[in-house]
Amino acid sequence: MVGNDVSAGFDKDWIEIVDLNLQVAAPGTQVAMNKVIDQFKHGDVDFVFKGNYMGIDPDNPSDTYDLRQGYIENENTSYPLFHYLLSDVITIKD
């Protein structure tokens, strides 16, 4: 289902998000997770990857993606394709 399977399976409980480790999670994380899980179950999630970040392809640093606009997983494929590292969040050391 190209472009339509971001939340496929959540509504039938085929997919679930594992329990949150409350010993290391920030306060309010469980509430935020529950809200997003509910959005997944109702098909209300368009963007799995969205935030105030730039994504950089580790194999081609000139390939960047502005995640403020959101990244629609499987928009043009039927398989996961997100391969960007979040600039200033994730770094690779040789």
Order of alpha helices (4+ residues) and beta strands (2+ residues): alpha-beta-beta-beta
